[in-house]
Amino acid sequence: MIYDLHSHSTHSDGMLIPAEVARTAQVQGYLGIALTDHVDSSNIYQVLQANLKFKEWFNKSSDDFKVIVGVEITHVNPKDIAPLTKIARDNGADIVVVHGETISEPVASGTNRAAIEAYVDILAHPGLISYEDACCAAENNVYLEITTRKSHSYTNAYVANMAGKAGANLVIDNDAHSPSDFVGSEKAFKIMLGAGISDNEIKNIINNNKIIFEKAVGGKNG
């Protein structure tokens, strides 16, 4: 796993400031990460402004490791996902992630479909996503997330199976909130194998992360 597209800093509920998040991921062997702190209508502008300022400073002096900035729209009314996605993109977000209907939290029903219809980039830990929603994700080019994060990972096998049936694309992310959440490539590989994902599909998933990251930085990290 070369690029991670879902991580959190002290600008939401992470334990580390952005520089620490970046350094931790770099030591684990990544070439880049996305800072995607939790947002709703109360903090989306502040979080983006702070993380984009960090990105500007960090990427100027870092040649072999890059940071992109996005948001994870979290626990909002599904009707608010589309307007918040537009706000994020209009205010410089490189990537938009939505906190999907994980079985480990009381996410509002309809969140998965609202995120997909808003054309977000990644639907994080979508839980027991329906076949219809997975098909819509495939049509709208919304990536479904396989996650290495604790209880969110309970439905990885289901998500992988549903994505395969619907033809939806997958990504693999840590959803890191603390240093120990960056699992590294070997463990991530085993987590995907444990979800019943084939070696060839694992290669495709890793490449999907790379494609999204390189698009965000203008293809300069190839």
PAPAKOL-106955 format. One line per 5 residues: number of its first residue (from 1); for each residue x, y, z of N, C-alpha, C, CB. Coordinates in Angstrom, 1 decimal. Glycine has a CB too. Example, Ala and Ser with C-alpha at 12.3 -4.5 7.8 and 13.67 -1.06 7.14 Angstrom:
// PAPAKOL-106955
1) 13.2,-5.7,7.8,12.3,-4.5,7.8,13.2,-3.3,7.8,11.3,-4.5,9.0 ~ 12.8,-2.2,7.1,13.7,-1.1,7.1,12.9,0.0,7.9,14.1,-0.6,5.7 .
***
This chain:
// PAPAKOL-106955
1) 0.9,-1.2,0.0,0.0,0.0,0.0,0.9,1.2,0.0,-1.0,0.0,1.2 ~ 0.9,2.0,-1.1,1.8,3.1,-1.2,1.2,4.4,-0.8,2.3,3.2,-2.7 ~ -0.1,4.6,-1.1,-0.8,5.9,-0.7,-2.0,5.6,0.1,-1.2,6.6,-2.0 ~ -2.2,6.4,1.2,-3.4,6.2,2.0,-4.3,7.4,1.8,-3.1,6.0,3.5 ~ -5.6,7.2,1.7,-6.5,8.3,1.3,-7.5,8.7,2.4,-7.3,7.9,0.1 .
6) -7.2,8.3,3.6,-8.2,8.5,4.7,-7.4,8.5,6.1,-9.3,7.4,4.7 ~ -7.2,9.7,6.6,-6.5,9.9,7.9,-7.0,11.1,8.6,-5.0,9.9,7.7 ~ -6.8,11.1,9.9,-7.3,12.2,10.8,-6.2,12.8,11.7,-8.5,11.6,11.7 ~ -6.4,14.1,11.9,-5.4,14.8,12.7,-6.2,15.4,13.9,-4.7,15.9,11.9 ~ -5.5,16.2,14.7,-6.1,16.9,15.8,-7.1,18.0,15.3,-5.0,17.6,16.7 .
11) -7.2,18.2,14.0,-8.2,19.1,13.5,-9.6,18.4,13.5,-7.9,19.5,12.1 ~ -9.6,17.1,13.8,-10.9,16.5,14.2,-10.7,15.6,15.4,-11.5,15.7,13.0 ~ -10.7,14.3,15.3,-10.6,13.4,16.4,-9.3,12.6,16.4,-11.8,12.5,16.6 ~ -8.3,13.0,15.6,-7.1,12.3,15.6,-6.2,12.7,16.8,-6.3,12.5,14.3 ~ -5.2,11.9,17.1,-4.3,12.1,18.2,-3.1,13.0,17.8,-3.8,10.8,18.7 .
16) -2.8,13.1,16.5,-1.6,13.7,16.0,-1.8,15.0,15.2,-0.7,12.7,15.2 ~ -1.0,16.0,15.4,-1.0,17.1,14.5,-0.7,16.7,13.1,-0.1,18.3,14.9 ~ -1.0,17.4,12.0,-0.8,17.0,10.7,0.7,16.6,10.4,-1.2,18.1,9.7 ~ 1.6,17.3,10.9,3.0,16.9,10.6,3.4,15.6,11.2,4.0,18.0,11.2 ~ 2.8,15.2,12.4,3.0,13.9,13.0,2.3,12.8,12.2,2.5,13.9,14.4 .
21) 1.1,13.1,11.7,0.4,12.1,10.8,1.3,11.8,9.6,-0.9,12.7,10.4 ~ 1.8,12.9,8.9,2.6,12.7,7.7,3.9,11.9,8.1,3.0,14.0,7.1 ~ 4.5,12.2,9.1,5.8,11.6,9.5,5.6,10.1,9.8,6.5,12.3,10.6 ~ 4.5,9.8,10.6,4.2,8.5,10.9,3.9,7.6,9.7,3.0,8.4,11.8 ~ 3.2,8.1,8.8,2.9,7.4,7.5,4.1,7.2,6.7,1.8,8.1,6.7 .
26) 5.0,8.2,6.6,6.2,8.1,5.8,7.1,7.0,6.4,7.0,9.5,5.8 ~ 7.2,7.0,7.7,8.1,5.9,8.3,7.5,4.5,8.1,8.2,6.2,9.9 ~ 6.2,4.4,7.9,5.6,3.1,7.6,5.8,2.7,6.1,4.1,3.2,8.0 ~ 6.4,3.6,5.3,6.6,3.2,4.0,5.7,3.8,2.9,6.6,1.8,3.8 ~ 4.8,4.7,3.3,3.9,5.3,2.3,4.6,6.4,1.6,2.7,5.9,3.0 .
31) 4.1,6.7,0.4,4.6,7.8,-0.4,3.7,9.1,-0.3,4.8,7.4,-1.9 ~ 2.6,8.9,0.3,1.7,10.0,0.4,0.4,9.7,1.2,1.3,10.6,-0.9 ~ -0.2,10.7,1.8,-1.4,10.5,2.5,-2.4,11.6,2.2,-1.2,10.3,4.0 ~ -3.7,11.3,2.4,-4.7,12.4,2.4,-5.1,12.6,3.8,-5.9,11.9,1.5 ~ -5.1,13.9,4.2,-5.7,14.3,5.5,-7.2,14.6,5.3,-5.0,15.6,6.0 .
36) -8.0,13.8,5.9,-9.4,13.9,5.7,-10.2,13.9,7.0,-10.0,12.6,4.8 ~ -10.0,15.0,7.7,-10.6,15.2,9.0,-12.1,15.2,8.9,-10.1,16.4,9.7 ~ -12.8,14.8,10.0,-14.2,14.8,10.1,-14.8,16.2,10.0,-14.7,14.1,11.4 ~ -15.8,16.4,9.2,-16.4,17.7,9.1,-17.9,17.6,9.0,-15.9,18.5,7.9 ~ -18.6,18.7,9.4,-20.0,18.9,9.2,-20.1,20.4,8.9,-20.9,18.5,10.4 .
41) -21.3,21.0,9.0,-21.5,22.4,8.6,-20.8,23.3,9.6,-23.0,22.7,8.6 ~ -20.5,22.8,10.8,-19.9,23.7,11.8,-18.4,24.0,11.7,-20.1,23.1,13.2 ~ -17.7,23.1,11.0,-16.2,23.2,11.0,-15.6,23.0,9.6,-15.6,22.3,11.9 ~ -16.3,22.8,8.6,-15.8,22.5,7.3,-14.8,23.5,6.8,-16.8,22.3,6.2 ~ -15.1,24.8,6.9,-14.2,25.9,6.4,-12.9,25.9,7.2,-14.9,27.2,6.5 .
46) -13.0,25.8,8.5,-11.8,25.9,9.4,-10.9,24.8,9.2,-12.3,26.0,10.8 ~ -11.4,23.6,9.1,-10.6,22.4,8.9,-9.9,22.4,7.5,-11.5,21.1,9.0 ~ -10.6,22.8,6.5,-10.0,22.8,5.2,-8.9,23.9,5.2,-11.0,23.1,4.1 ~ -9.2,25.1,5.7,-8.2,26.2,5.7,-6.9,25.7,6.5,-8.8,27.4,6.4 ~ -7.1,25.1,7.6,-5.9,24.7,8.4,-5.1,23.6,7.7,-6.3,24.2,9.8 .
51) -5.7,22.6,7.2,-5.0,21.5,6.5,-4.4,21.9,5.2,-5.9,20.3,6.3 ~ -5.1,22.8,4.5,-4.5,23.3,3.2,-3.3,24.1,3.4,-5.6,24.1,2.4 ~ -3.3,24.9,4.5,-2.1,25.7,4.9,-0.9,24.8,5.2,-2.4,26.6,6.1 ~ -1.2,23.7,5.9,-0.2,22.7,6.2,0.3,22.1,4.9,-0.7,21.6,7.2 ~ -0.6,21.7,4.1,-0.2,21.0,2.8,0.8,21.9,2.0,-1.4,20.7,2.0 .
56) 0.4,23.2,1.9,1.3,24.2,1.2,2.7,24.2,1.7,0.6,25.6,1.2 ~ 2.8,24.3,3.0,4.1,24.4,3.6,4.9,23.1,3.5,4.0,24.8,5.1 ~ 4.2,22.0,3.8,4.8,20.7,3.8,5.3,20.2,2.5,3.9,19.6,4.4 ~ 4.5,20.4,1.5,4.8,19.9,0.1,5.9,20.7,-0.5,3.6,19.9,-0.8 ~ 6.1,21.9,-0.1,7.2,22.7,-0.6,8.6,22.1,-0.3,7.2,24.2,-0.1 .
61) 8.7,21.5,0.9,10.0,21.0,1.4,10.1,19.5,1.3,10.2,21.5,2.7 ~ 9.1,18.8,0.8,9.1,17.4,0.8,9.1,16.9,-0.6,8.0,16.8,1.6 ~ 10.1,16.2,-1.1,10.2,15.7,-2.4,9.7,14.3,-2.6,11.6,15.8,-2.9 ~ 9.9,13.4,-1.6,9.6,12.0,-1.8,8.3,11.6,-1.0,10.7,11.2,-1.3 ~ 7.6,12.5,-0.4,6.4,12.2,0.3,5.5,13.4,0.2,6.7,11.8,1.8 .
66) 4.2,13.2,-0.2,3.3,14.3,-0.4,2.1,14.1,0.4,3.0,14.5,-1.9 ~ 1.4,15.3,0.7,0.2,15.3,1.4,-0.9,15.9,0.5,0.3,16.1,2.7 ~ -2.1,15.3,0.4,-3.2,16.0,-0.2,-4.3,16.2,0.9,-3.8,15.1,-1.3 ~ -5.2,17.0,0.7,-6.2,17.4,1.7,-7.6,17.2,1.2,-6.0,18.9,2.1 ~ -8.4,16.6,2.1,-9.8,16.5,1.8,-10.6,16.6,3.1,-10.1,15.1,1.2 .
71) -11.8,16.0,3.1,-12.6,16.0,4.3,-13.3,14.7,4.3,-13.7,17.2,4.2 ~ -13.7,14.3,5.5,-14.7,13.2,5.7,-16.0,13.7,6.3,-14.1,12.0,6.6 ~ -17.0,13.9,5.4,-18.3,14.4,5.8,-18.9,13.3,6.7,-19.2,14.7,4.6 ~ -19.2,13.7,7.9,-19.5,12.6,9.0,-20.8,12.9,9.7,-18.4,12.6,10.0 ~ -21.7,11.9,9.7,-22.9,11.9,10.6,-23.8,13.1,10.3,-22.6,11.9,12.0 .
76) -23.9,13.6,9.1,-24.8,14.7,8.8,-26.1,14.1,8.2,-24.1,15.7,7.8 ~ -27.1,14.9,8.1,-28.3,14.5,7.4,-28.0,14.2,6.0,-29.4,15.7,7.5 ~ -28.4,13.1,5.5,-28.1,12.7,4.1,-28.4,13.9,3.1,-28.8,11.5,3.7 ~ -29.4,14.7,3.4,-29.7,15.8,2.5,-28.6,16.8,2.4,-31.1,16.4,2.9 ~ -27.8,16.9,3.4,-26.7,17.9,3.5,-25.4,17.4,2.8,-26.5,18.2,4.9 .
81) -25.4,16.2,2.4,-24.1,15.7,1.9,-23.7,16.4,0.5,-24.2,14.2,1.6 ~ -24.7,16.5,-0.4,-24.4,17.2,-1.6,-23.9,18.6,-1.5,-25.6,17.1,-2.5 ~ -24.6,19.5,-0.7,-24.2,20.8,-0.5,-22.8,20.9,0.2,-25.2,21.6,0.2 ~ -22.6,20.0,1.2,-21.3,20.1,1.8,-20.2,19.6,0.9,-21.3,19.2,3.1 ~ -20.5,18.7,0.0,-19.5,18.2,-1.0,-19.1,19.4,-1.9,-20.0,17.1,-1.8 .
86) -20.1,20.2,-2.3,-19.8,21.3,-3.1,-19.0,22.4,-2.4,-21.1,22.0,-3.6 ~ -19.3,22.6,-1.1,-18.5,23.5,-0.3,-17.0,23.1,-0.2,-19.1,23.7,1.1 ~ -16.9,21.8,0.0,-15.5,21.2,0.1,-14.7,21.4,-1.2,-15.5,19.7,0.5 ~ -15.3,21.1,-2.3,-14.6,21.2,-3.6,-14.4,22.7,-3.9,-15.4,20.6,-4.7 ~ -15.3,23.6,-3.6,-15.2,25.0,-3.9,-14.1,25.6,-3.1,-16.5,25.7,-3.7 .
91) -13.8,25.0,-1.9,-12.8,25.6,-1.0,-11.5,24.8,-1.0,-13.4,25.6,0.4 ~ -11.2,24.1,-2.1,-9.9,23.6,-2.2,-9.6,22.1,-1.9,-9.0,24.3,-1.5 ~ -10.7,21.4,-1.5,-10.5,20.0,-1.2,-10.0,19.2,-2.4,-11.8,19.4,-0.6 ~ -9.0,18.4,-2.2,-8.5,17.5,-3.2,-9.3,16.3,-3.4,-7.0,17.1,-3.0 ~ -10.0,15.9,-2.3,-10.7,14.6,-2.2,-11.9,14.8,-1.2,-9.8,13.4,-1.8 .
96) -13.0,14.2,-1.5,-14.1,14.2,-0.6,-14.5,12.7,-0.3,-15.3,14.9,-1.3 ~ -14.5,12.5,1.0,-14.8,11.2,1.6,-16.1,11.4,2.4,-13.6,10.6,2.5 ~ -17.0,10.4,2.4,-18.1,10.4,3.3,-18.1,9.2,4.2,-19.4,10.4,2.5 ~ -18.4,9.5,5.5,-18.5,8.4,6.5,-19.7,7.6,6.2,-18.5,9.1,7.9 ~ -19.4,6.4,5.7,-20.5,5.5,5.3,-21.2,4.8,6.4,-20.0,4.5,4.3 .
101) -22.2,4.0,6.0,-23.1,3.3,7.0,-22.5,2.1,7.7,-24.4,2.9,6.3 ~ -21.3,2.3,8.3,-20.7,1.3,9.1,-21.6,0.7,10.1,-19.4,1.8,9.8 ~ -21.5,-0.6,10.4,-22.4,-1.2,11.4,-22.0,-0.9,12.8,-22.4,-2.7,11.2 ~ -20.8,-0.3,13.0,-20.3,0.0,14.4,-20.7,1.4,14.9,-18.8,-0.1,14.4 ~ -21.5,2.2,14.1,-21.9,3.5,14.5,-23.3,3.7,14.0,-20.9,4.6,14.0 .
106) -24.1,4.6,14.6,-25.5,4.8,14.2,-25.6,5.8,13.1,-26.3,5.3,15.4 ~ -25.0,5.5,11.9,-25.1,6.4,10.8,-26.5,6.4,10.2,-24.0,6.0,9.7 ~ -26.9,7.6,9.8,-28.3,7.7,9.2,-28.5,6.9,8.0,-28.6,9.2,8.9 ~ -29.6,6.2,7.9,-30.0,5.4,6.8,-30.1,6.4,5.6,-31.3,4.6,7.0 ~ -29.6,6.0,4.4,-29.6,6.8,3.2,-28.3,7.5,3.0,-30.7,7.8,3.3 .
111) -27.4,7.5,4.0,-26.1,8.2,3.8,-25.3,7.6,2.6,-25.3,8.0,5.1 ~ -25.3,6.3,2.5,-24.5,5.7,1.4,-25.0,6.2,0.0,-24.6,4.2,1.4 ~ -26.3,6.1,-0.2,-26.9,6.6,-1.5,-26.7,8.1,-1.7,-28.4,6.2,-1.6 ~ -26.9,8.9,-0.7,-26.7,10.3,-0.8,-25.2,10.7,-1.2,-27.1,11.0,0.5 ~ -24.3,10.0,-0.6,-22.9,10.2,-0.9,-22.6,9.8,-2.4,-22.0,9.4,0.0 .
116) -23.1,8.7,-2.8,-22.9,8.2,-4.2,-23.5,9.2,-5.2,-23.4,6.8,-4.4 ~ -24.7,9.7,-4.9,-25.4,10.6,-5.8,-24.8,12.0,-5.8,-26.9,10.7,-5.4 ~ -24.0,12.3,-4.8,-23.2,13.5,-4.7,-21.9,13.4,-5.4,-23.0,14.0,-3.3 ~ -21.6,12.3,-6.0,-20.3,12.0,-6.7,-19.1,12.3,-5.8,-20.3,12.9,-8.0 ~ -19.1,11.9,-4.6,-17.9,12.0,-3.8,-16.9,11.1,-4.3,-18.2,11.7,-2.3 .
121) -15.7,11.2,-3.8,-14.6,10.3,-4.3,-14.6,8.9,-3.7,-13.2,11.0,-4.1 ~ -14.8,8.9,-2.3,-14.7,7.6,-1.6,-15.9,7.6,-0.6,-13.3,7.5,-0.9 ~ -16.6,6.4,-0.6,-17.5,6.1,0.4,-16.8,5.2,1.4,-18.8,5.5,-0.2 ~ -16.5,5.8,2.6,-15.7,5.1,3.6,-16.6,4.0,4.3,-15.1,6.0,4.6 ~ -16.0,2.9,4.6,-16.6,1.8,5.4,-18.1,1.8,5.2,-16.2,1.9,6.9 .
126) -18.6,1.4,4.0,-20.1,1.5,3.7,-20.9,0.4,4.4,-20.2,1.5,2.3 ~ -20.4,-0.4,5.2,-21.2,-1.4,5.9,-21.9,-2.4,5.0,-22.2,-0.7,6.8 ~ -23.1,-2.6,5.3,-23.9,-3.6,4.5,-24.6,-2.9,3.4,-25.0,-4.3,5.4 ~ -23.7,-2.3,2.5,-24.2,-1.6,1.3,-25.1,-2.5,0.5,-23.0,-1.0,0.5 ~ -26.2,-1.9,0.0,-27.1,-2.7,-0.9,-26.4,-2.9,-2.3,-28.4,-2.0,-1.0 .
131) -26.9,-3.9,-3.0,-26.5,-4.1,-4.3,-26.8,-2.9,-5.2,-27.1,-5.4,-4.9 ~ -28.0,-2.3,-5.0,-28.4,-1.2,-5.8,-27.5,0.0,-5.6,-29.9,-0.8,-5.5 ~ -27.1,0.2,-4.4,-26.2,1.3,-4.1,-24.8,1.0,-4.7,-26.1,1.6,-2.6 ~ -24.4,-0.2,-4.6,-23.1,-0.6,-5.2,-23.1,-0.4,-6.7,-22.7,-2.0,-4.8 ~ -24.2,-0.7,-7.3,-24.3,-0.5,-8.8,-24.2,1.0,-9.1,-25.6,-1.1,-9.3 .
136) -24.9,1.8,-8.2,-24.9,3.3,-8.4,-23.5,3.8,-8.2,-25.8,3.9,-7.4 ~ -22.7,3.2,-7.3,-21.3,3.6,-7.1,-20.5,3.3,-8.3,-20.7,3.0,-5.8 ~ -20.7,2.2,-8.9,-20.0,1.8,-10.1,-20.3,2.8,-11.2,-20.3,0.4,-10.5 ~ -21.5,3.1,-11.4,-22.0,4.1,-12.4,-21.4,5.5,-12.2,-23.5,4.1,-12.5 ~ -21.4,5.9,-11.0,-20.9,7.3,-10.6,-19.4,7.4,-10.4,-21.7,7.8,-9.5 .
141) -18.7,6.3,-10.5,-17.3,6.2,-10.2,-16.9,6.6,-8.8,-16.5,7.1,-11.2 ~ -17.7,6.2,-7.9,-17.4,6.4,-6.5,-16.8,5.2,-5.9,-18.8,6.8,-5.6 ~ -15.6,5.3,-5.3,-14.9,4.2,-4.8,-15.4,3.8,-3.4,-13.4,4.5,-4.7 ~ -15.5,2.5,-3.2,-15.9,1.9,-2.0,-14.7,1.5,-1.2,-16.9,0.7,-2.1 ~ -14.7,1.7,0.1,-13.5,1.5,0.9,-13.5,0.2,1.6,-13.4,2.6,1.9 .
146) -12.3,-0.5,1.5,-11.9,-1.6,2.4,-11.1,-0.9,3.4,-11.2,-2.8,1.6 ~ -11.4,-1.2,4.7,-10.7,-0.5,5.8,-9.9,-1.4,6.7,-11.7,0.3,6.6 ~ -8.8,-0.9,7.1,-8.0,-1.7,8.1,-8.4,-1.3,9.5,-6.5,-1.4,7.9 ~ -9.4,-0.4,9.7,-9.7,0.1,11.0,-10.6,-0.8,11.8,-10.2,1.5,10.9 ~ -10.2,-1.4,12.8,-10.9,-2.1,13.8,-12.4,-2.5,13.4,-11.0,-1.3,15.1 .
151) -13.4,-2.0,14.2,-14.7,-2.5,14.0,-15.3,-2.1,12.6,-15.6,-1.9,15.1 ~ -14.8,-1.1,12.0,-15.3,-0.8,10.6,-15.0,-1.9,9.7,-14.7,0.5,10.1 ~ -13.9,-2.7,10.0,-13.5,-3.7,9.0,-14.4,-5.0,9.1,-12.1,-4.1,9.3 ~ -15.3,-5.0,10.0,-16.1,-6.2,10.2,-16.9,-6.6,8.9,-17.2,-6.1,11.3 ~ -17.2,-5.6,8.1,-18.0,-5.9,6.8,-17.1,-5.8,5.6,-19.1,-4.9,6.7 .
156) -15.8,-5.9,5.7,-14.9,-5.8,4.5,-15.2,-6.9,3.5,-13.5,-5.9,5.0 ~ -15.4,-8.1,4.0,-15.7,-9.2,3.0,-17.0,-9.0,2.3,-15.8,-10.5,3.8 ~ -18.0,-8.5,3.0,-19.3,-8.2,2.4,-19.2,-7.0,1.3,-20.3,-7.7,3.4 ~ -18.4,-6.0,1.7,-18.2,-4.9,0.8,-17.5,-5.3,-0.5,-17.4,-3.7,1.5 ~ -16.5,-6.1,-0.3,-15.7,-6.6,-1.4,-16.6,-7.5,-2.3,-14.5,-7.4,-0.9 .
161) -17.4,-8.3,-1.7,-18.3,-9.2,-2.5,-19.3,-8.4,-3.3,-18.9,-10.2,-1.6 ~ -19.9,-7.4,-2.6,-20.9,-6.6,-3.3,-20.3,-5.7,-4.4,-21.6,-5.7,-2.3 ~ -19.1,-5.2,-4.1,-18.4,-4.4,-5.2,-18.1,-5.3,-6.4,-17.1,-3.8,-4.6 ~ -17.7,-6.5,-6.1,-17.4,-7.4,-7.3,-18.7,-7.7,-8.1,-16.9,-8.7,-6.7 ~ -19.8,-7.9,-7.4,-21.0,-8.2,-8.2,-21.5,-7.0,-9.0,-22.1,-8.6,-7.2 .
166) -21.3,-5.8,-8.4,-21.8,-4.6,-9.0,-20.8,-4.0,-10.0,-22.2,-3.6,-8.0 ~ -19.5,-4.4,-9.9,-18.5,-3.8,-10.8,-18.0,-2.5,-10.2,-19.0,-3.6,-12.1 ~ -18.1,-2.3,-8.9,-17.7,-1.0,-8.3,-16.2,-1.1,-8.0,-18.5,-0.7,-7.0 ~ -15.5,0.0,-8.0,-14.1,0.0,-7.6,-13.9,0.1,-6.1,-13.4,1.2,-8.4 ~ -12.7,-0.4,-5.7,-12.4,-0.4,-4.3,-11.1,0.3,-4.0,-12.3,-1.8,-3.7 .
171) -11.0,0.9,-2.8,-9.7,1.4,-2.3,-9.4,0.8,-0.9,-9.7,3.0,-2.2 ~ -8.2,0.8,-0.5,-7.8,0.3,0.9,-7.2,1.5,1.7,-6.8,-0.9,0.7 ~ -7.8,1.7,2.9,-7.4,2.8,3.7,-7.3,2.4,5.2,-8.3,4.0,3.5 ~ -6.5,3.2,5.9,-6.3,3.0,7.3,-7.3,3.7,8.2,-4.9,3.4,7.7 ~ -7.9,4.8,7.7,-8.7,5.6,8.6,-8.0,5.8,9.9,-10.1,4.8,8.8 .
176) -6.8,6.3,9.8,-5.9,6.4,11.0,-6.3,7.6,11.9,-4.4,6.6,10.5 ~ -6.4,7.3,13.2,-6.6,8.3,14.2,-5.5,8.4,15.2,-7.9,8.0,14.9 ~ -4.6,7.3,15.2,-3.5,7.3,16.1,-2.3,6.6,15.3,-3.8,6.5,17.4 ~ -1.1,6.7,15.9,0.1,6.1,15.2,-0.1,4.6,14.9,1.3,6.3,16.0 ~ -0.7,3.9,15.8,-0.8,2.4,15.6,-1.8,2.0,14.5,-1.3,1.8,16.9 .
181) -2.6,3.0,14.0,-3.6,2.7,13.0,-3.0,2.6,11.6,-4.7,3.8,13.0 ~ -1.8,3.1,11.4,-1.1,2.9,10.2,-0.5,1.5,10.2,0.0,4.0,9.9 ~ -1.2,0.5,9.5,-0.8,-0.9,9.6,0.4,-1.3,8.7,-2.0,-1.7,9.3 ~ 0.7,-0.5,7.7,1.7,-0.9,6.8,1.2,-1.9,5.7,2.9,-1.6,7.6 ~ 2.0,-2.1,4.7,1.6,-2.8,3.5,1.4,-4.3,3.8,2.6,-2.7,2.4 .
186) 2.2,-4.9,4.6,2.1,-6.4,4.8,0.8,-6.7,5.5,3.3,-6.9,5.6 ~ 0.4,-6.0,6.5,-0.8,-6.3,7.3,-2.0,-5.9,6.4,-0.8,-5.6,8.6 ~ -1.9,-4.8,5.7,-3.0,-4.4,4.8,-3.3,-5.5,3.8,-2.7,-3.1,4.1 ~ -2.2,-6.1,3.2,-2.4,-7.2,2.3,-3.1,-8.4,2.9,-1.0,-7.6,1.7 ~ -2.7,-8.7,4.1,-3.4,-9.8,4.8,-4.8,-9.5,5.1,-2.6,-10.2,6.1 .
191) -5.1,-8.3,5.5,-6.5,-7.9,5.7,-7.4,-8.1,4.5,-6.6,-6.5,6.2 ~ -6.8,-7.7,3.3,-7.6,-7.9,2.1,-7.7,-9.3,1.7,-6.9,-7.1,0.9 ~ -6.7,-10.1,1.9,-6.8,-11.6,1.7,-7.9,-12.2,2.6,-5.5,-12.3,2.0 ~ -7.9,-11.7,3.9,-8.9,-12.2,4.8,-10.3,-11.8,4.4,-8.6,-11.7,6.2 ~ -10.5,-10.8,3.6,-11.8,-10.4,3.1,-12.2,-11.1,1.9,-11.8,-8.9,2.9 .
196) -11.3,-12.1,1.5,-11.6,-12.9,0.3,-11.3,-12.2,-1.0,-13.0,-13.2,0.3 ~ -10.4,-11.3,-1.0,-10.0,-10.5,-2.2,-8.8,-11.2,-2.8,-9.6,-9.0,-1.9 ~ -8.8,-11.4,-4.1,-7.7,-12.2,-4.8,-6.5,-11.3,-4.9,-8.2,-12.6,-6.2 ~ -5.4,-12.0,-5.2,-4.1,-11.2,-5.4,-4.2,-10.2,-6.5,-3.0,-12.2,-5.7 ~ -4.8,-10.6,-7.6,-5.0,-9.6,-8.8,-5.8,-8.4,-8.4,-5.6,-10.3,-10.0 .
201) -6.9,-8.7,-7.7,-7.8,-7.6,-7.3,-7.1,-6.7,-6.2,-9.1,-8.1,-6.7 ~ -6.3,-7.3,-5.4,-5.5,-6.5,-4.4,-4.6,-5.5,-5.2,-4.7,-7.4,-3.5 ~ -3.9,-6.0,-6.2,-3.1,-5.1,-7.1,-3.9,-4.0,-7.6,-2.4,-5.9,-8.2 ~ -5.1,-4.3,-8.1,-6.0,-3.3,-8.7,-6.4,-2.2,-7.6,-7.2,-3.9,-9.3 ~ -6.7,-2.7,-6.4,-7.1,-1.8,-5.3,-5.9,-0.8,-5.0,-7.5,-2.6,-4.1 .
206) -4.7,-1.4,-4.8,-3.6,-0.5,-4.5,-3.3,0.5,-5.6,-2.3,-1.4,-4.3 ~ -3.6,0.1,-6.9,-3.4,1.0,-8.0,-4.5,2.0,-8.0,-3.4,0.2,-9.3 ~ -5.7,1.7,-7.5,-6.8,2.7,-7.4,-6.4,3.8,-6.5,-8.1,2.0,-7.0 ~ -5.8,3.4,-5.3,-5.3,4.5,-4.4,-4.3,5.4,-5.1,-4.6,3.8,-3.2 ~ -3.4,4.8,-5.8,-2.4,5.6,-6.5,-3.0,6.5,-7.6,-1.3,4.6,-7.2 .
211) -3.9,6.0,-8.3,-4.6,6.8,-9.3,-5.3,8.0,-8.7,-5.6,6.0,-10.1 ~ -6.0,7.8,-7.7,-6.7,8.9,-7.0,-5.7,9.9,-6.4,-7.6,8.4,-5.9 ~ -4.6,9.4,-5.8,-3.7,10.3,-5.2,-2.9,11.2,-6.3,-2.6,9.6,-4.4 ~ -2.5,10.5,-7.3,-1.7,11.2,-8.4,-2.6,12.2,-9.1,-1.1,10.2,-9.4 ~ -3.9,11.9,-9.3,-4.8,12.9,-9.9,-4.9,14.1,-9.0,-6.2,12.2,-10.1 .
216) -4.9,13.9,-7.7,-5.0,15.1,-6.8,-3.8,16.0,-6.8,-5.2,14.6,-5.4 ~ -2.6,15.4,-7.1,-1.4,16.2,-7.1,-0.9,16.4,-8.5,-0.3,15.4,-6.3 ~ -1.8,16.2,-9.5,-1.4,16.5,-10.9,-0.5,15.6,-11.5,-0.8,17.9,-10.9 ~ -0.5,14.3,-11.1,0.3,13.3,-11.7,1.8,13.4,-11.5,0.1,13.2,-13.1 ~ 2.2,14.2,-10.4,3.7,14.5,-10.2,4.4,13.4,-9.4,3.8,15.8,-9.6 .
221) 3.6,12.5,-8.8,4.2,11.5,-7.9,4.3,10.1,-8.5,3.4,11.4,-6.6 ~ 4.4,10.0,-9.8,4.4,8.7,-10.5,5.7,8.0,-10.3,4.0,8.8,-11.9 .
***
